[in-house]
Amino acid sequence: MSYKSETIAAILPRINTTYFLPAMQREFIWTEEQVCALFDSVMRRYPISSFLFWQVPTEARDDVEAYEFLHSVNKSRNRAHLARL
């Protein structure tokens, strides 16, 4: 794993083609206000936290069986956060 500084414009076209959200990453839900706050911070050139992307080698992209297994395990683990108390 390495750190590389890139612009959002450079990364967006590669999301879900070269870069993938790891299956072991818990699901995320942002409110409209949180999305607006992020873009406001970006436009004001405020520093934002790092984004972690999983870069899958080209030869491994067709091996979806392992990825789907991890996704299924992660999805079943994360159902607890959906319960309303």
PyMOL Python script that loads the backbone (N, CA, C, O; Angstrom):
from pymol import cmd

cmd.read_pdbstr("""\
ATOM      1  N   MET A   1       0.855  -1.160   0.000  1.00  0.00           N
ATOM      2  CA  MET A   1       0.000   0.000   0.000  1.00  0.00           C
ATOM      3  C   MET A   1       0.903   1.225   0.000  1.00  0.00           C
ATOM      4  O   MET A   1       1.953   1.243   0.642  1.00  0.00           O
ATOM      5  N   SER A   2       0.477   2.238  -0.726  1.00  0.00           N
ATOM      6  CA  SER A   2       1.263   3.460  -0.783  1.00  0.00           C
ATOM      7  C   SER A   2       0.342   4.669  -0.746  1.00  0.00           C
ATOM      8  O   SER A   2      -0.855   4.574  -1.015  1.00  0.00           O
ATOM      9  N   TYR A   3       0.935   5.809  -0.404  1.00  0.00           N
ATOM     10  CA  TYR A   3       0.187   7.061  -0.378  1.00  0.00           C
ATOM     11  C   TYR A   3       0.473   7.811  -1.663  1.00  0.00           C
ATOM     12  O   TYR A   3       1.626   7.931  -2.074  1.00  0.00           O
ATOM     13  N   LYS A   4      -0.573   8.316  -2.296  1.00  0.00           N
ATOM     14  CA  LYS A   4      -0.419   9.067  -3.526  1.00  0.00           C
ATOM     15  C   LYS A   4      -1.446  10.182  -3.526  1.00  0.00           C
ATOM     16  O   LYS A   4      -2.639   9.929  -3.358  1.00  0.00           O
ATOM     17  N   SER A   5      -1.002  11.397  -3.710  1.00  0.00           N
ATOM     18  CA  SER A   5      -1.903  12.542  -3.734  1.00  0.00           C
ATOM     19  C   SER A   5      -2.461  12.706  -5.143  1.00  0.00           C
ATOM     20  O   SER A   5      -1.706  12.848  -6.105  1.00  0.00           O
ATOM     21  N   GLU A   6      -3.796  12.686  -5.260  1.00  0.00           N
ATOM     22  CA  GLU A   6      -4.447  12.851  -6.559  1.00  0.00           C
ATOM     23  C   GLU A   6      -5.658  13.748  -6.404  1.00  0.00           C
ATOM     24  O   GLU A   6      -6.194  13.905  -5.307  1.00  0.00           O
ATOM     25  N   THR A   7      -6.080  14.330  -7.498  1.00  0.00           N
ATOM     26  CA  THR A   7      -7.273  15.172  -7.465  1.00  0.00           C
ATOM     27  C   THR A   7      -8.518  14.299  -7.546  1.00  0.00           C
ATOM     28  O   THR A   7      -8.474  13.169  -8.032  1.00  0.00           O
ATOM     29  N   ILE A   8      -9.613  14.837  -7.068  1.00  0.00           N
ATOM     30  CA  ILE A   8     -10.890  14.125  -7.161  1.00  0.00           C
ATOM     31  C   ILE A   8     -11.243  13.882  -8.621  1.00  0.00           C
ATOM     32  O   ILE A   8     -11.734  12.810  -8.976  1.00  0.00           O
ATOM     33  N   ALA A   9     -10.991  14.885  -9.474  1.00  0.00           N
ATOM     34  CA  ALA A   9     -11.294  14.752 -10.906  1.00  0.00           C
ATOM     35  C   ALA A   9     -10.519  13.602 -11.544  1.00  0.00           C
ATOM     36  O   ALA A   9     -11.026  12.947 -12.455  1.00  0.00           O
ATOM     37  N   ALA A  10      -9.312  13.353 -11.082  1.00  0.00           N
ATOM     38  CA  ALA A  10      -8.512  12.258 -11.638  1.00  0.00           C
ATOM     39  C   ALA A  10      -8.995  10.895 -11.160  1.00  0.00           C
ATOM     40  O   ALA A  10      -8.862   9.903 -11.876  1.00  0.00           O
ATOM     41  N   ILE A  11      -9.552  10.843  -9.966  1.00  0.00           N
ATOM     42  CA  ILE A  11      -9.967   9.565  -9.381  1.00  0.00           C
ATOM     43  C   ILE A  11     -11.367   9.136  -9.816  1.00  0.00           C
ATOM     44  O   ILE A  11     -11.602   7.948 -10.037  1.00  0.00           O
ATOM     45  N   LEU A  12     -12.287  10.068  -9.942  1.00  0.00           N
ATOM     46  CA  LEU A  12     -13.687   9.717 -10.229  1.00  0.00           C
ATOM     47  C   LEU A  12     -13.875   8.764 -11.406  1.00  0.00           C
ATOM     48  O   LEU A  12     -14.657   7.821 -11.281  1.00  0.00           O
ATOM     49  N   PRO A  13     -13.201   8.957 -12.544  1.00  0.00           N
ATOM     50  CA  PRO A  13     -13.421   8.022 -13.657  1.00  0.00           C
ATOM     51  C   PRO A  13     -12.961   6.594 -13.367  1.00  0.00           C
ATOM     52  O   PRO A  13     -13.373   5.662 -14.057  1.00  0.00           O
ATOM     53  N   ARG A  14     -12.111   6.411 -12.353  1.00  0.00           N
ATOM     54  CA  ARG A  14     -11.582   5.078 -12.042  1.00  0.00           C
ATOM     55  C   ARG A  14     -12.355   4.349 -10.952  1.00  0.00           C
ATOM     56  O   ARG A  14     -12.074   3.183 -10.674  1.00  0.00           O
ATOM     57  N   ILE A  15     -13.327   5.019 -10.330  1.00  0.00           N
ATOM     58  CA  ILE A  15     -14.127   4.372  -9.290  1.00  0.00           C
ATOM     59  C   ILE A  15     -14.945   3.253  -9.947  1.00  0.00           C
ATOM     60  O   ILE A  15     -15.598   3.471 -10.967  1.00  0.00           O
ATOM     61  N   ASN A  16     -14.905   2.086  -9.368  1.00  0.00           N
ATOM     62  CA  ASN A  16     -15.609   0.881  -9.829  1.00  0.00           C
ATOM     63  C   ASN A  16     -15.099   0.338 -11.162  1.00  0.00           C
ATOM     64  O   ASN A  16     -15.745  -0.511 -11.776  1.00  0.00           O
ATOM     65  N   THR A  17     -13.943   0.825 -11.610  1.00  0.00           N
ATOM     66  CA  THR A  17     -13.289   0.212 -12.768  1.00  0.00           C
ATOM     67  C   THR A  17     -11.879  -0.216 -12.392  1.00  0.00           C
ATOM     68  O   THR A  17     -11.468  -1.338 -12.686  1.00  0.00           O
ATOM     69  N   THR A  18     -11.141   0.670 -11.746  1.00  0.00           N
ATOM     70  CA  THR A  18      -9.802   0.370 -11.254  1.00  0.00           C
ATOM     71  C   THR A  18      -9.779   0.378  -9.733  1.00  0.00           C
ATOM     72  O   THR A  18      -9.095  -0.437  -9.113  1.00  0.00           O
ATOM     73  N   TYR A  19     -10.516   1.285  -9.140  1.00  0.00           N
ATOM     74  CA  TYR A  19     -10.597   1.396  -7.681  1.00  0.00           C
ATOM     75  C   TYR A  19     -11.957   0.905  -7.212  1.00  0.00           C
ATOM     76  O   TYR A  19     -12.987   1.227  -7.805  1.00  0.00           O
ATOM     77  N   PHE A  20     -11.947   0.120  -6.138  1.00  0.00           N
ATOM     78  CA  PHE A  20     -13.176  -0.446  -5.605  1.00  0.00           C
ATOM     79  C   PHE A  20     -13.248  -0.196  -4.108  1.00  0.00           C
ATOM     80  O   PHE A  20     -12.222  -0.153  -3.429  1.00  0.00           O
ATOM     81  N   LEU A  21     -14.458  -0.034  -3.595  1.00  0.00           N
ATOM     82  CA  LEU A  21     -14.657   0.027  -2.154  1.00  0.00           C
ATOM     83  C   LEU A  21     -14.495  -1.397  -1.636  1.00  0.00           C
ATOM     84  O   LEU A  21     -15.219  -2.292  -2.072  1.00  0.00           O
ATOM     85  N   PRO A  22     -13.565  -1.624  -0.720  1.00  0.00           N
ATOM     86  CA  PRO A  22     -13.339  -2.996  -0.251  1.00  0.00           C
ATOM     87  C   PRO A  22     -14.602  -3.618   0.336  1.00  0.00           C
ATOM     88  O   PRO A  22     -15.384  -2.936   0.998  1.00  0.00           O
ATOM     89  N   ALA A  23     -14.799  -4.906   0.092  1.00  0.00           N
ATOM     90  CA  ALA A  23     -15.974  -5.602   0.611  1.00  0.00           C
ATOM     91  C   ALA A  23     -15.983  -5.620   2.126  1.00  0.00           C
ATOM     92  O   ALA A  23     -17.046  -5.697   2.742  1.00  0.00           O
ATOM     93  N   MET A  24     -14.792  -5.549   2.741  1.00  0.00           N
ATOM     94  CA  MET A  24     -14.754  -5.579   4.195  1.00  0.00           C
ATOM     95  C   MET A  24     -15.042  -4.215   4.808  1.00  0.00           C
ATOM     96  O   MET A  24     -15.131  -4.087   6.029  1.00  0.00           O
ATOM     97  N   GLN A  25     -15.186  -3.206   3.972  1.00  0.00           N
ATOM     98  CA  GLN A  25     -15.550  -1.872   4.454  1.00  0.00           C
ATOM     99  C   GLN A  25     -17.018  -1.880   4.856  1.00  0.00           C
ATOM    100  O   GLN A  25     -17.862  -2.391   4.119  1.00  0.00           O
ATOM    101  N   ARG A  26     -17.324  -1.320   6.014  1.00  0.00           N
ATOM    102  CA  ARG A  26     -18.728  -1.280   6.410  1.00  0.00           C
ATOM    103  C   ARG A  26     -19.481  -0.309   5.503  1.00  0.00           C
ATOM    104  O   ARG A  26     -18.901   0.618   4.939  1.00  0.00           O
ATOM    105  N   GLU A  27     -20.764  -0.540   5.380  1.00  0.00           N
ATOM    106  CA  GLU A  27     -21.583   0.328   4.535  1.00  0.00           C
ATOM    107  C   GLU A  27     -21.607   1.729   5.116  1.00  0.00           C
ATOM    108  O   GLU A  27     -21.422   1.923   6.317  1.00  0.00           O
ATOM    109  N   PHE A  28     -21.832   2.685   4.263  1.00  0.00           N
ATOM    110  CA  PHE A  28     -21.839   4.068   4.711  1.00  0.00           C
ATOM    111  C   PHE A  28     -23.102   4.754   4.206  1.00  0.00           C
ATOM    112  O   PHE A  28     -23.602   4.455   3.122  1.00  0.00           O
ATOM    113  N   ILE A  29     -23.591   5.656   4.997  1.00  0.00           N
ATOM    114  CA  ILE A  29     -24.761   6.446   4.617  1.00  0.00           C
ATOM    115  C   ILE A  29     -24.472   7.880   5.026  1.00  0.00           C
ATOM    116  O   ILE A  29     -24.285   8.171   6.207  1.00  0.00           O
ATOM    117  N   TRP A  30     -24.437   8.765   4.054  1.00  0.00           N
ATOM    118  CA  TRP A  30     -24.219  10.177   4.328  1.00  0.00           C
ATOM    119  C   TRP A  30     -25.525  10.915   4.122  1.00  0.00           C
ATOM    120  O   TRP A  30     -26.274  10.643   3.183  1.00  0.00           O
ATOM    121  N   THR A  31     -25.783  11.846   5.011  1.00  0.00           N
ATOM    122  CA  THR A  31     -26.957  12.695   4.829  1.00  0.00           C
ATOM    123  C   THR A  31     -26.639  13.727   3.753  1.00  0.00           C
ATOM    124  O   THR A  31     -25.476  13.947   3.412  1.00  0.00           O
ATOM    125  N   GLU A  32     -27.670  14.349   3.230  1.00  0.00           N
ATOM    126  CA  GLU A  32     -27.478  15.394   2.222  1.00  0.00           C
ATOM    127  C   GLU A  32     -26.605  16.518   2.783  1.00  0.00           C
ATOM    128  O   GLU A  32     -25.771  17.077   2.071  1.00  0.00           O
ATOM    129  N   GLU A  33     -26.801  16.842   4.051  1.00  0.00           N
ATOM    130  CA  GLU A  33     -26.015  17.911   4.682  1.00  0.00           C
ATOM    131  C   GLU A  33     -24.531  17.542   4.754  1.00  0.00           C
ATOM    132  O   GLU A  33     -23.667  18.396   4.555  1.00  0.00           O
ATOM    133  N   GLN A  34     -24.238  16.272   5.039  1.00  0.00           N
ATOM    134  CA  GLN A  34     -22.842  15.839   5.116  1.00  0.00           C
ATOM    135  C   GLN A  34     -22.168  15.894   3.747  1.00  0.00           C
ATOM    136  O   GLN A  34     -21.005  16.283   3.643  1.00  0.00           O
ATOM    137  N   VAL A  35     -22.890  15.509   2.706  1.00  0.00           N
ATOM    138  CA  VAL A  35     -22.349  15.581   1.349  1.00  0.00           C
ATOM    139  C   VAL A  35     -22.063  17.033   0.981  1.00  0.00           C
ATOM    140  O   VAL A  35     -21.007  17.343   0.428  1.00  0.00           O
ATOM    141  N   CYS A  36     -23.003  17.919   1.289  1.00  0.00           N
ATOM    142  CA  CYS A  36     -22.812  19.351   1.009  1.00  0.00           C
ATOM    143  C   CYS A  36     -21.620  19.902   1.781  1.00  0.00           C
ATOM    144  O   CYS A  36     -20.845  20.694   1.245  1.00  0.00           O
ATOM    145  N   ALA A  37     -21.470  19.491   3.030  1.00  0.00           N
ATOM    146  CA  ALA A  37     -20.347  19.963   3.848  1.00  0.00           C
ATOM    147  C   ALA A  37     -19.014  19.489   3.268  1.00  0.00           C
ATOM    148  O   ALA A  37     -18.037  20.239   3.272  1.00  0.00           O
ATOM    149  N   LEU A  38     -18.966  18.250   2.771  1.00  0.00           N
ATOM    150  CA  LEU A  38     -17.740  17.752   2.152  1.00  0.00           C
ATOM    151  C   LEU A  38     -17.382  18.591   0.931  1.00  0.00           C
ATOM    152  O   LEU A  38     -16.242  19.034   0.794  1.00  0.00           O
ATOM    153  N   PHE A  39     -18.353  18.810   0.042  1.00  0.00           N
ATOM    154  CA  PHE A  39     -18.068  19.593  -1.160  1.00  0.00           C
ATOM    155  C   PHE A  39     -17.726  21.040  -0.820  1.00  0.00           C
ATOM    156  O   PHE A  39     -16.899  21.656  -1.492  1.00  0.00           O
ATOM    157  N   ASP A  40     -18.351  21.581   0.208  1.00  0.00           N
ATOM    158  CA  ASP A  40     -18.015  22.929   0.655  1.00  0.00           C
ATOM    159  C   ASP A  40     -16.553  22.979   1.107  1.00  0.00           C
ATOM    160  O   ASP A  40     -15.827  23.913   0.767  1.00  0.00           O
ATOM    161  N   SER A  41     -16.128  21.980   1.867  1.00  0.00           N
ATOM    162  CA  SER A  41     -14.735  21.917   2.323  1.00  0.00           C
ATOM    163  C   SER A  41     -13.767  21.789   1.150  1.00  0.00           C
ATOM    164  O   SER A  41     -12.714  22.427   1.133  1.00  0.00           O
ATOM    165  N   VAL A  42     -14.129  20.963   0.171  1.00  0.00           N
ATOM    166  CA  VAL A  42     -13.275  20.784  -1.008  1.00  0.00           C
ATOM    167  C   VAL A  42     -13.159  22.099  -1.776  1.00  0.00           C
ATOM    168  O   VAL A  42     -12.061  22.500  -2.162  1.00  0.00           O
ATOM    169  N   MET A  43     -14.284  22.767  -1.996  1.00  0.00           N
ATOM    170  CA  MET A  43     -14.280  24.019  -2.759  1.00  0.00           C
ATOM    171  C   MET A  43     -13.522  25.130  -2.038  1.00  0.00           C
ATOM    172  O   MET A  43     -12.945  26.004  -2.685  1.00  0.00           O
ATOM    173  N   ARG A  44     -13.517  25.106  -0.718  1.00  0.00           N
ATOM    174  CA  ARG A  44     -12.784  26.116   0.058  1.00  0.00           C
ATOM    175  C   ARG A  44     -11.318  25.729   0.254  1.00  0.00           C
ATOM    176  O   ARG A  44     -10.551  26.439   0.905  1.00  0.00           O
ATOM    177  N   ARG A  45     -10.950  24.587  -0.325  1.00  0.00           N
ATOM    178  CA  ARG A  45      -9.580  24.070  -0.231  1.00  0.00           C
ATOM    179  C   ARG A  45      -9.166  23.744   1.200  1.00  0.00           C
ATOM    180  O   ARG A  45      -7.989  23.825   1.550  1.00  0.00           O
ATOM    181  N   TYR A  46     -10.152  23.373   2.027  1.00  0.00           N
ATOM    182  CA  TYR A  46      -9.840  22.916   3.381  1.00  0.00           C
ATOM    183  C   TYR A  46      -9.238  21.518   3.270  1.00  0.00           C
ATOM    184  O   TYR A  46      -9.602  20.753   2.377  1.00  0.00           O
ATOM    185  N   PRO A  47      -8.332  21.186   4.163  1.00  0.00           N
ATOM    186  CA  PRO A  47      -7.802  19.816   4.128  1.00  0.00           C
ATOM    187  C   PRO A  47      -8.895  18.822   4.530  1.00  0.00           C
ATOM    188  O   PRO A  47      -9.654  19.060   5.470  1.00  0.00           O
ATOM    189  N   ILE A  48      -8.958  17.734   3.821  1.00  0.00           N
ATOM    190  CA  ILE A  48      -9.915  16.678   4.162  1.00  0.00           C
ATOM    191  C   ILE A  48      -9.123  15.404   4.434  1.00  0.00           C
ATOM    192  O   ILE A  48      -7.952  15.294   4.073  1.00  0.00           O
ATOM    193  N   SER A  49      -9.762  14.480   5.054  1.00  0.00           N
ATOM    194  CA  SER A  49      -9.119  13.219   5.400  1.00  0.00           C
ATOM    195  C   SER A  49      -8.781  12.424   4.142  1.00  0.00           C
ATOM    196  O   SER A  49      -9.211  12.767   3.041  1.00  0.00           O
ATOM    197  N   SER A  50      -8.028  11.390   4.317  1.00  0.00           N
ATOM    198  CA  SER A  50      -7.654  10.524   3.203  1.00  0.00           C
ATOM    199  C   SER A  50      -8.813   9.623   2.813  1.00  0.00           C
ATOM    200  O   SER A  50      -9.680   9.319   3.632  1.00  0.00           O
ATOM    201  N   PHE A  51      -8.819   9.207   1.580  1.00  0.00           N
ATOM    202  CA  PHE A  51      -9.741   8.193   1.096  1.00  0.00           C
ATOM    203  C   PHE A  51      -8.924   6.937   0.867  1.00  0.00           C
ATOM    204  O   PHE A  51      -7.815   7.000   0.336  1.00  0.00           O
ATOM    205  N   LEU A  52      -9.461   5.810   1.262  1.00  0.00           N
ATOM    206  CA  LEU A  52      -8.764   4.547   1.077  1.00  0.00           C
ATOM    207  C   LEU A  52      -9.437   3.797  -0.064  1.00  0.00           C
ATOM    208  O   LEU A  52     -10.632   3.505  -0.008  1.00  0.00           O
ATOM    209  N   PHE A  53      -8.663   3.487  -1.101  1.00  0.00           N
ATOM    210  CA  PHE A  53      -9.173   2.743  -2.245  1.00  0.00           C
ATOM    211  C   PHE A  53      -8.441   1.420  -2.338  1.00  0.00           C
ATOM    212  O   PHE A  53      -7.268   1.308  -1.982  1.00  0.00           O
ATOM    213  N   TRP A  54      -9.150   0.436  -2.818  1.00  0.00           N
ATOM    214  CA  TRP A  54      -8.588  -0.886  -3.021  1.00  0.00           C
ATOM    215  C   TRP A  54      -8.314  -1.010  -4.511  1.00  0.00           C
ATOM    216  O   TRP A  54      -9.247  -1.084  -5.310  1.00  0.00           O
ATOM    217  N   GLN A  55      -7.045  -1.034  -4.891  1.00  0.00           N
ATOM    218  CA  GLN A  55      -6.685  -1.152  -6.294  1.00  0.00           C
ATOM    219  C   GLN A  55      -6.516  -2.630  -6.624  1.00  0.00           C
ATOM    220  O   GLN A  55      -5.625  -3.297  -6.098  1.00  0.00           O
ATOM    221  N   VAL A  56      -7.373  -3.128  -7.491  1.00  0.00           N
ATOM    222  CA  VAL A  56      -7.379  -4.544  -7.853  1.00  0.00           C
ATOM    223  C   VAL A  56      -6.592  -4.720  -9.149  1.00  0.00           C
ATOM    224  O   VAL A  56      -6.904  -4.074 -10.150  1.00  0.00           O
ATOM    225  N   PRO A  57      -5.575  -5.586  -9.146  1.00  0.00           N
ATOM    226  CA  PRO A  57      -4.825  -5.826 -10.381  1.00  0.00           C
ATOM    227  C   PRO A  57      -5.748  -6.353 -11.480  1.00  0.00           C
ATOM    228  O   PRO A  57      -6.707  -7.073 -11.204  1.00  0.00           O
ATOM    229  N   THR A  58      -5.453  -5.993 -12.707  1.00  0.00           N
ATOM    230  CA  THR A  58      -6.294  -6.374 -13.843  1.00  0.00           C
ATOM    231  C   THR A  58      -6.563  -7.871 -13.879  1.00  0.00           C
ATOM    232  O   THR A  58      -7.694  -8.293 -14.119  1.00  0.00           O
ATOM    233  N   GLU A  59      -5.531  -8.679 -13.643  1.00  0.00           N
ATOM    234  CA  GLU A  59      -5.698 -10.134 -13.730  1.00  0.00           C
ATOM    235  C   GLU A  59      -6.585 -10.693 -12.620  1.00  0.00           C
ATOM    236  O   GLU A  59      -7.084 -11.811 -12.747  1.00  0.00           O
ATOM    237  N   ALA A  60      -6.792  -9.951 -11.548  1.00  0.00           N
ATOM    238  CA  ALA A  60      -7.612 -10.426 -10.427  1.00  0.00           C
ATOM    239  C   ALA A  60      -9.058  -9.952 -10.511  1.00  0.00           C
ATOM    240  O   ALA A  60      -9.894 -10.405  -9.728  1.00  0.00           O
ATOM    241  N   ARG A  61      -9.370  -9.064 -11.425  1.00  0.00           N
ATOM    242  CA  ARG A  61     -10.725  -8.506 -11.488  1.00  0.00           C
ATOM    243  C   ARG A  61     -11.785  -9.529 -11.868  1.00  0.00           C
ATOM    244  O   ARG A  61     -12.954  -9.377 -11.513  1.00  0.00           O
ATOM    245  N   ASP A  62     -11.387 -10.558 -12.577  1.00  0.00           N
ATOM    246  CA  ASP A  62     -12.357 -11.579 -12.973  1.00  0.00           C
ATOM    247  C   ASP A  62     -12.600 -12.603 -11.874  1.00  0.00           C
ATOM    248  O   ASP A  62     -13.524 -13.411 -11.978  1.00  0.00           O
ATOM    249  N   ASP A  63     -11.796 -12.583 -10.835  1.00  0.00           N
ATOM    250  CA  ASP A  63     -11.946 -13.521  -9.727  1.00  0.00           C
ATOM    251  C   ASP A  63     -12.949 -12.952  -8.725  1.00  0.00           C
ATOM    252  O   ASP A  63     -12.591 -12.591  -7.604  1.00  0.00           O
ATOM    253  N   VAL A  64     -14.199 -12.880  -9.147  1.00  0.00           N
ATOM    254  CA  VAL A  64     -15.225 -12.250  -8.317  1.00  0.00           C
ATOM    255  C   VAL A  64     -15.729 -13.169  -7.213  1.00  0.00           C
ATOM    256  O   VAL A  64     -16.386 -12.705  -6.281  1.00  0.00           O
ATOM    257  N   GLU A  65     -15.437 -14.452  -7.297  1.00  0.00           N
ATOM    258  CA  GLU A  65     -15.927 -15.385  -6.282  1.00  0.00           C
ATOM    259  C   GLU A  65     -15.441 -14.986  -4.889  1.00  0.00           C
ATOM    260  O   GLU A  65     -16.232 -14.942  -3.947  1.00  0.00           O
ATOM    261  N   ALA A  66     -14.160 -14.698  -4.756  1.00  0.00           N
ATOM    262  CA  ALA A  66     -13.614 -14.291  -3.452  1.00  0.00           C
ATOM    263  C   ALA A  66     -14.202 -12.957  -3.020  1.00  0.00           C
ATOM    264  O   ALA A  66     -14.545 -12.776  -1.851  1.00  0.00           O
ATOM    265  N   TYR A  67     -14.318 -12.035  -3.944  1.00  0.00           N
ATOM    266  CA  TYR A  67     -14.870 -10.717  -3.621  1.00  0.00           C
ATOM    267  C   TYR A  67     -16.322 -10.843  -3.162  1.00  0.00           C
ATOM    268  O   TYR A  67     -16.714 -10.219  -2.176  1.00  0.00           O
ATOM    269  N   GLU A  68     -17.117 -11.642  -3.863  1.00  0.00           N
ATOM    270  CA  GLU A  68     -18.524 -11.815  -3.491  1.00  0.00           C
ATOM    271  C   GLU A  68     -18.653 -12.480  -2.122  1.00  0.00           C
ATOM    272  O   GLU A  68     -19.545 -12.133  -1.348  1.00  0.00           O
ATOM    273  N   PHE A  69     -17.766 -13.437  -1.815  1.00  0.00           N
ATOM    274  CA  PHE A  69     -17.789 -14.071  -0.500  1.00  0.00           C
ATOM    275  C   PHE A  69     -17.536 -13.034   0.593  1.00  0.00           C
ATOM    276  O   PHE A  69     -18.277 -12.976   1.574  1.00  0.00           O
ATOM    277  N   LEU A  70     -16.499 -12.216   0.430  1.00  0.00           N
ATOM    278  CA  LEU A  70     -16.196 -11.184   1.426  1.00  0.00           C
ATOM    279  C   LEU A  70     -17.350 -10.200   1.562  1.00  0.00           C
ATOM    280  O   LEU A  70     -17.673  -9.763   2.666  1.00  0.00           O
ATOM    281  N   HIS A  71     -17.961  -9.856   0.450  1.00  0.00           N
ATOM    282  CA  HIS A  71     -19.092  -8.929   0.472  1.00  0.00           C
ATOM    283  C   HIS A  71     -20.263  -9.537   1.249  1.00  0.00           C
ATOM    284  O   HIS A  71     -20.904  -8.845   2.040  1.00  0.00           O
ATOM    285  N   SER A  72     -20.543 -10.820   1.031  1.00  0.00           N
ATOM    286  CA  SER A  72     -21.644 -11.482   1.739  1.00  0.00           C
ATOM    287  C   SER A  72     -21.387 -11.544   3.236  1.00  0.00           C
ATOM    288  O   SER A  72     -22.284 -11.276   4.035  1.00  0.00           O
ATOM    289  N   VAL A  73     -20.170 -11.895   3.614  1.00  0.00           N
ATOM    290  CA  VAL A  73     -19.823 -11.962   5.035  1.00  0.00           C
ATOM    291  C   VAL A  73     -19.963 -10.589   5.665  1.00  0.00           C
ATOM    292  O   VAL A  73     -20.550 -10.450   6.739  1.00  0.00           O
ATOM    293  N   ASN A  74     -19.432  -9.587   5.007  1.00  0.00           N
ATOM    294  CA  ASN A  74     -19.489  -8.226   5.536  1.00  0.00           C
ATOM    295  C   ASN A  74     -20.929  -7.736   5.648  1.00  0.00           C
ATOM    296  O   ASN A  74     -21.293  -7.093   6.633  1.00  0.00           O
ATOM    297  N   LYS A  75     -21.734  -8.032   4.662  1.00  0.00           N
ATOM    298  CA  LYS A  75     -23.130  -7.576   4.665  1.00  0.00           C
ATOM    299  C   LYS A  75     -23.890  -8.191   5.841  1.00  0.00           C
ATOM    300  O   LYS A  75     -24.677  -7.507   6.496  1.00  0.00           O
ATOM    301  N   SER A  76     -23.662  -9.470   6.110  1.00  0.00           N
ATOM    302  CA  SER A  76     -24.367 -10.110   7.224  1.00  0.00           C
ATOM    303  C   SER A  76     -23.885  -9.572   8.567  1.00  0.00           C
ATOM    304  O   SER A  76     -24.673  -9.484   9.508  1.00  0.00           O
ATOM    305  N   ARG A  77     -22.616  -9.212   8.673  1.00  0.00           N
ATOM    306  CA  ARG A  77     -22.092  -8.635   9.915  1.00  0.00           C
ATOM    307  C   ARG A  77     -22.665  -7.252  10.186  1.00  0.00           C
ATOM    308  O   ARG A  77     -22.877  -6.879  11.340  1.00  0.00           O
ATOM    309  N   ASN A  78     -22.910  -6.506   9.144  1.00  0.00           N
ATOM    310  CA  ASN A  78     -23.301  -5.108   9.305  1.00  0.00           C
ATOM    311  C   ASN A  78     -24.796  -4.886   9.482  1.00  0.00           C
ATOM    312  O   ASN A  78     -25.230  -3.738   9.583  1.00  0.00           O
ATOM    313  N   ARG A  79     -25.574  -5.915   9.521  1.00  0.00           N
ATOM    314  CA  ARG A  79     -27.020  -5.729   9.672  1.00  0.00           C
ATOM    315  C   ARG A  79     -27.390  -5.164  11.043  1.00  0.00           C
ATOM    316  O   ARG A  79     -28.435  -4.531  11.187  1.00  0.00           O
ATOM    317  N   ALA A  80     -26.552  -5.384  12.040  1.00  0.00           N
ATOM    318  CA  ALA A  80     -26.857  -4.923  13.397  1.00  0.00           C
ATOM    319  C   ALA A  80     -27.026  -3.412  13.457  1.00  0.00           C
ATOM    320  O   ALA A  80     -27.836  -2.916  14.240  1.00  0.00           O
ATOM    321  N   HIS A  81     -26.274  -2.670  12.643  1.00  0.00           N
ATOM    322  CA  HIS A  81     -26.376  -1.211  12.701  1.00  0.00           C
ATOM    323  C   HIS A  81     -27.690  -0.697  12.110  1.00  0.00           C
ATOM    324  O   HIS A  81     -28.023   0.479  12.263  1.00  0.00           O
ATOM    325  N   LEU A  82     -28.430  -1.568  11.442  1.00  0.00           N
ATOM    326  CA  LEU A  82     -29.703  -1.151  10.855  1.00  0.00           C
ATOM    327  C   LEU A  82     -30.843  -1.178  11.868  1.00  0.00           C
ATOM    328  O   LEU A  82     -31.895  -0.580  11.640  1.00  0.00           O
ATOM    329  N   ALA A  83     -30.635  -1.865  12.978  1.00  0.00           N
ATOM    330  CA  ALA A  83     -31.690  -1.964  13.995  1.00  0.00           C
ATOM    331  C   ALA A  83     -31.932  -0.608  14.635  1.00  0.00           C
ATOM    332  O   ALA A  83     -30.994   0.118  14.964  1.00  0.00           O
ATOM    333  N   ARG A  84     -33.175  -0.287  14.801  1.00  0.00           N
ATOM    334  CA  ARG A  84     -33.531   0.986  15.437  1.00  0.00           C
ATOM    335  C   ARG A  84     -33.829   0.718  16.906  1.00  0.00           C
ATOM    336  O   ARG A  84     -34.659  -0.127  17.238  1.00  0.00           O
ATOM    337  N   LEU A  85     -33.154   1.434  17.766  1.00  0.00           N
ATOM    338  CA  LEU A  85     -33.356   1.251  19.205  1.00  0.00           C
ATOM    339  C   LEU A  85     -34.269   2.315  19.747  1.00  0.00           C
ATOM    340  O   LEU A  85     -34.560   2.329  20.944  1.00  0.00           O
TER     341      LEU A  85
END
""", "prot")
cmd.dss("prot")
cmd.show_as("cartoon", "prot")
cmd.util.cbc("prot")
cmd.orient("prot")
